[in-house]
């Protein structure tokens, strides 16, 4: 997981998917911080544990 209070480049999302990395940008970080929901419920897809 990579968390930033900024933004990711256009190329970051495809690369992160290929490496099984979740990107949390300023908008998702704000949603996570503002509400009672756990982060994993806000992510698109949580990969299974290996």
Secondary structure, DSSP 8 states (H G I E B T S, - for coil): -EE-SS---HHHHHHHHHTT--EE-HHHHHHHHHSSS-HHHHSS------
